[in-house]
Amino acid sequence: MTRADAAREAAEAFLDTYVDADGRVVRRDQGGDTVSEGQAYGLLLAQVAADDEAFARIWGWTAGNLQQPDGLLAWRLQGDRVVDANPASDADVLAAWALLRQGGQYREPGLRLAAAVLGAEVVEMPGTGPVLAAGPWATGAPATLNPSYWAPGVFVDLAGWTGDTRWAQLADVAVEVTETLTDHGRLLPPDWARVDGEVVSATPAPDGSTPEAQYGLDAQRLLVWLSAACDAPVRALAARSLPLLEASDRAAALRLRPTGEVLDDRVGALPLVASAAAADAAGREADRDRFLDRAAEVDAEYPSYYQGAWVALGRAILTTDLLDPCAR
């Protein structure tokens, strides 16, 4: 089986398991609700699977049930009712990217969604530039950031699709702020951060669910996006995480301190995908593939919507050009 075939098989498995016939992506392991990020993941994985019909169903459901008058996507729906209308910028960015990649009738919705992100989900850091906040709710003072929402390669690709250079600025600032938060790769990225004036710092989760800053199931996604970046220095930033992740049994641990100490030693699929991304950025393909295979095994043993999505996305992003933001 080729790497592309394996990626398509993983994408199809996710779509078969978590996408209803009407295009709704359901978190079956989390009470049967739906979040905007899941719809965005579904769109991208439909592209990996080359399933245009699934793409149409997923976007049709998303536009009809989550899209708000300003173009952004409400975050969470339970049953047939939106229970949290606050958008999450990662979902908005990835959905816009998927729509523009699909082209045709999806180009105008993609342009509208991309413009809405720039209009409502970006804050200006004094002395640094524009940075993607966690959502419109997070743009006040202090601004709330989720670094895993930053996908520098995707931002650069969106600059090309939209003709708006602000996306390229967002990519540059995302890398600069990540350098700061990780001490140039000496630390692992945090799940959350905040901006106080010209100062950016790692923080616990804003909802109080964690007592300290951590590298967890949010931040792990950032290593995948850094590894997929178009510039070698950005990929090198992901590679510098590998020594922290290789020590002891950290590669699979659900939560670590940014300094690498284990906070939760339970094994997760997404941590392994993140470790695969660091290995990929370091040019260690055998280790990348070993981590990805182990991630698939963990997800098969403990299936979950979120980590299953990243098992499929990670295989496509790290081993194929099916979701390559640098292809253009």
C-alpha distance (Angstrom), angle and dihedral (degrees) to the residues before:
residue distance angle dihedral
M1 . . .
T2 3.80 . .
R3 3.78 121.6 .
A4 3.80 89.8 -109.8
D5 3.81 90.6 52.5
A6 3.81 90.4 50.1
A7 3.80 90.7 50.1
R8 3.80 92.3 49.2
E9 3.81 90.7 47.9
A10 3.82 90.8 52.3
A11 3.80 91.1 47.6
E12 3.79 92.2 49.3
A13 3.81 90.8 49.2
F14 3.80 90.7 54.1
L15 3.80 92.6 47.4
D16 3.81 92.1 47.8
T17 3.80 92.5 48.8
Y18 3.78 104.5 40.6
V19 3.83 108.9 22.6
D20 3.79 119.3 84.9
A21 3.80 121.7 -144.6
D22 3.81 91.6 -98.6
G23 3.84 93.0 55.1
R24 3.78 99.5 -99.1
V25 3.82 114.4 141.2
V26 3.80 107.0 -142.0
R27 3.80 127.8 -157.5
R28 3.78 92.5 -140.5
D29 3.79 92.7 176.6
Q30 3.82 93.0 50.7
G31 3.78 104.7 55.2
G32 3.79 98.3 -70.4
D33 3.79 97.2 -78.9
T34 3.80 128.3 139.9
V35 3.79 130.3 -131.1
S36 3.78 129.7 -168.3
E37 3.80 93.2 -117.3
G38 3.81 88.7 60.6
Q39 3.78 91.3 54.6
A40 3.81 89.7 50.9
Y41 3.80 91.4 48.5
G42 3.79 89.0 49.7
L43 3.80 91.5 53.6
L44 3.80 92.4 51.1
L45 3.79 93.9 45.3
A46 3.80 90.6 48.7
Q47 3.80 85.9 57.4
V48 3.80 90.8 49.6
A49 3.80 88.7 51.4
A50 3.84 90.9 45.6
D51 3.81 87.2 -127.5
D52 3.81 105.8 148.6
E53 3.80 92.0 172.7
A54 3.80 91.7 56.8
F55 3.81 89.7 46.7
A56 3.81 90.7 53.7
R57 3.81 92.4 48.7
I58 3.80 93.8 47.4
W59 3.80 94.4 48.5
G60 3.81 92.4 42.7
W61 3.79 90.8 54.7
T62 3.81 92.0 44.1
A63 3.80 94.6 50.1
G64 3.78 92.2 45.4
N65 3.80 97.9 46.3
L66 3.81 110.8 23.2
Q67 3.79 108.7 25.1
Q68 3.79 113.5 103.3
P69 3.82 129.1 -154.0
D70 3.81 91.2 -94.5
G71 3.81 90.2 55.8
L72 3.81 97.4 -109.6
L73 3.79 123.0 119.3
A74 3.79 124.0 -109.9
W75 3.78 108.8 -122.2
R76 3.81 106.0 -132.7
L77 3.79 139.5 23.0
Q78 3.79 125.4 -175.3
G79 3.79 117.5 -168.2
D80 3.79 103.9 -29.8
R81 3.81 96.4 -33.8
V82 3.79 132.4 88.2
V83 3.79 105.0 -124.3
D84 3.82 97.4 177.0
A85 3.80 117.1 30.5
N86 3.82 94.7 179.3
P87 3.81 106.5 116.4
A88 3.80 122.4 -130.6
S89 3.78 111.6 -140.4
D90 3.80 96.0 -142.8
A91 3.79 91.1 62.1
D92 3.79 92.2 45.9
V93 3.82 92.7 49.7
L94 3.80 95.7 46.4
A95 3.80 93.5 44.3
A96 3.81 90.7 50.7
W97 3.80 90.1 48.9
A98 3.80 92.3 49.0
L99 3.81 91.9 49.3
L100 3.79 93.4 49.6
R101 3.79 91.4 46.3
Q102 3.80 89.3 52.2
G103 3.80 91.8 51.3
G104 3.78 125.9 179.1
Q105 3.80 112.4 74.5
Y106 3.81 89.6 0.5
R107 3.80 95.9 60.9
E108 3.81 96.9 84.4
P109 3.85 94.4 46.7
G110 3.81 87.7 48.2
L111 3.80 92.9 51.5
R112 3.79 90.6 47.3
L113 3.78 93.3 50.8
A114 3.81 93.1 45.4
A115 3.81 90.7 51.3
A116 3.81 90.7 48.6
V117 3.82 90.1 54.9
L118 3.80 91.7 53.4
G119 3.78 91.0 45.8
A120 3.79 99.5 49.4
E121 3.82 112.5 14.2
V122 3.81 104.7 49.9
V123 3.80 128.7 88.2
E124 3.78 129.5 -168.5
M125 3.79 115.9 -121.9
P126 3.81 109.5 -151.7
G127 3.76 110.3 -114.2
T128 3.81 92.4 4.8
G129 3.78 112.2 58.1
P130 3.80 139.8 -126.1
V131 3.79 119.4 -15.0
L132 3.80 130.2 -175.1
A133 3.80 109.5 -111.8
A134 3.79 123.1 -153.7
G135 3.81 91.1 -99.1
P136 3.81 141.2 -48.0
W137 3.80 88.3 -67.8
A138 3.82 89.4 59.9
T139 3.80 101.0 54.2
G140 3.81 98.4 89.5
A141 3.78 127.6 93.8
P142 2.95 112.7 -45.3
A143 3.79 94.4 29.5
T144 3.80 116.2 -142.7
L145 3.80 118.5 -134.1
N146 3.77 132.9 -168.8
P147 3.81 104.8 -164.1
S148 3.80 91.9 -161.6
Y149 3.81 87.6 68.7
W150 3.82 88.5 67.4
A151 3.79 115.9 95.9
P152 3.81 106.2 171.0
G153 3.80 95.2 -171.5
V154 3.80 91.2 49.2
F155 3.80 90.7 48.7
V156 3.80 90.7 52.8
D157 3.80 90.5 47.9
L158 3.80 90.1 50.1
A159 3.80 88.7 53.8
G160 3.78 87.2 58.1
W161 3.79 95.8 45.5
T162 3.81 94.7 46.1
G163 3.80 102.0 31.6
D164 3.82 88.0 -131.2
T165 3.81 112.1 130.8
R166 3.80 91.7 -160.7
W167 3.79 87.2 83.3
A168 3.80 90.2 60.1
Q169 3.81 88.6 49.9
L170 3.79 89.5 52.8
A171 3.80 89.2 53.5
D172 3.80 92.5 51.7
V173 3.80 93.9 47.0
A174 3.81 92.5 45.6
V175 3.79 89.6 57.0
E176 3.81 92.8 44.7
V177 3.81 92.7 50.3
T178 3.81 91.6 45.0
E179 3.81 88.5 53.5
T180 3.80 88.3 53.9
L181 3.80 95.9 46.0
T182 3.81 93.0 47.6
D183 3.82 97.1 39.4
H184 3.80 87.9 -117.7
G185 3.78 93.1 -47.9
R186 3.79 98.5 -43.9
L187 3.82 89.2 111.1
L188 3.78 131.7 43.0
P189 3.82 115.5 -109.0
P190 3.81 117.1 -96.8
D191 3.78 126.4 -121.5
W192 3.80 90.8 -125.6
A193 3.79 140.1 17.9
R194 3.79 139.4 174.8
V195 3.78 137.4 -144.4
D196 3.80 119.0 -133.8
G197 3.79 107.5 179.3
E198 3.80 105.1 -60.4
V199 3.81 93.6 -15.4
V200 3.80 124.2 93.9
S201 3.81 119.9 -170.6
A202 3.79 140.2 171.6
T203 3.81 114.9 -103.3
P204 3.80 140.5 179.1
A205 3.80 116.7 -95.5
P206 3.83 110.7 -65.7
D207 3.82 91.5 -127.3
G208 3.81 91.0 60.7
S209 3.80 94.2 -115.0
T210 3.81 92.6 129.6
P211 3.83 127.2 44.0
E212 3.81 95.7 -147.7
A213 3.77 142.7 19.2
Q214 3.78 110.6 -77.6
Y215 3.78 146.1 173.8
G216 3.78 100.3 -120.7
L217 3.78 144.2 137.0
D218 3.80 91.2 -45.5
A219 3.80 101.1 47.4
Q220 3.79 93.7 43.8
R221 3.80 88.9 72.7
L222 3.80 90.9 61.8
L223 3.80 92.4 66.5
V224 3.80 89.4 57.9
W225 3.80 92.0 51.7
L226 3.80 92.5 45.4
S227 3.79 90.6 50.8
A228 3.82 89.2 51.2
A229 3.82 93.3 52.0
C230 3.78 119.5 121.3
D231 3.81 96.6 -130.2
A232 3.81 123.2 75.7
P233 3.84 94.7 -138.1
V234 3.81 90.3 57.0
R235 3.79 91.6 49.4
A236 3.79 88.2 48.9
L237 3.80 88.6 58.7
A238 3.81 88.7 59.8
A239 3.81 91.1 45.5
R240 3.80 91.4 55.8
S241 3.81 89.0 65.4
L242 3.79 92.3 63.6
P243 3.84 98.5 84.1
L244 3.81 90.0 54.2
L245 3.79 91.8 49.2
E246 3.79 97.4 44.4
A247 3.78 96.1 56.4
S248 3.81 114.7 103.6
D249 3.81 109.9 -34.8
R250 3.79 98.9 -35.7
A251 3.80 97.6 119.7
A252 3.81 92.3 78.7
A253 3.83 101.2 30.2
L254 3.80 115.5 121.7
R255 3.80 95.5 -137.3
L256 3.80 135.0 18.2
R257 3.75 135.2 173.2
P258 3.80 112.0 -108.3
T259 3.80 85.5 -107.6
G260 3.81 89.6 59.0
E261 3.82 103.5 -105.0
V262 3.80 112.8 139.4
L263 3.82 116.2 -107.0
D264 3.82 96.9 171.3
D265 3.80 118.3 17.0
R266 3.79 95.9 -168.2
V267 3.78 110.7 123.5
G268 3.81 118.9 -109.4
A269 3.78 135.0 -175.0
L270 3.80 96.1 -138.7
P271 3.83 94.6 53.7
L272 3.80 87.0 55.7
V273 3.81 91.3 49.9
A274 3.82 88.7 51.5
S275 3.80 90.4 49.8
A276 3.79 88.1 49.9
A277 3.81 88.6 53.8
A278 3.80 91.6 53.1
A279 3.79 90.1 48.7
D280 3.80 91.1 48.2
A281 3.79 91.5 51.4
A282 3.80 88.5 50.5
G283 3.80 91.0 53.7
R284 3.80 93.8 -112.2
E285 3.79 100.9 133.4
A286 3.80 96.3 168.0
D287 3.81 91.0 56.3
R288 3.81 90.3 44.7
D289 3.80 91.6 54.0
R290 3.80 92.0 44.6
F291 3.81 91.0 53.6
L292 3.81 92.3 46.0
D293 3.79 92.6 49.9
R294 3.80 90.6 49.4
A295 3.82 90.0 48.8
A296 3.80 90.1 55.0
E297 3.80 90.2 49.9
V298 3.80 91.6 51.1
D299 3.80 92.1 48.2
A300 3.79 90.7 49.6
E301 3.81 90.2 52.5
Y302 3.83 95.4 41.8
P303 3.82 105.4 23.1
S304 3.80 117.9 -161.6
Y305 3.77 134.3 164.4
Y306 3.80 96.4 -127.2
Q307 3.76 101.3 43.7
G308 3.80 90.8 37.8
A309 3.79 89.6 56.4
W310 3.78 90.2 53.9
V311 3.79 93.5 46.9
A312 3.81 86.9 58.8
L313 3.81 95.9 38.9
G314 3.79 92.3 45.8
R315 3.78 93.1 53.1
A316 3.82 91.3 49.3
I317 3.81 95.8 44.1
L318 3.80 98.7 41.5
T319 3.80 102.9 37.8
T320 3.83 106.6 28.9
D321 3.80 141.4 34.9
L322 3.81 92.2 -122.3
L323 3.83 91.4 107.1
D324 3.79 98.5 22.1
P325 3.82 110.0 149.6
C326 3.81 88.8 -167.5
A327 3.82 96.1 57.7
R328 3.81 92.5 98.9
